[in-house]
Amino acid sequence: MRELRLRVQALEERLRRLEAGRPPAGDGRAAAPRPVRPVRRCAGCGLPLRPRAGRCQECGLPLRP
């Protein structure tokens, strides 16, 4: 009876992990999520900022200091 209870607990834990979208415990195949760096965006065009000569490369809006 004790073995059955342990197996049910293990299955419940696995189900909780699957529902949460996490990999199984001890699964070395799962990659660690990369930290997301905030992207600076241009106030004029809203695209990711690629500065060039003090201006946005896409729309030419001067950058604020």
Secondary structure, 3 states (H helix, E strand, C coil): CHHHHHHHHHHHHHHHHHHHCCCCCCCCCCCCCCCCCCCCECCCCCCECCEECCEECCCCCECCC
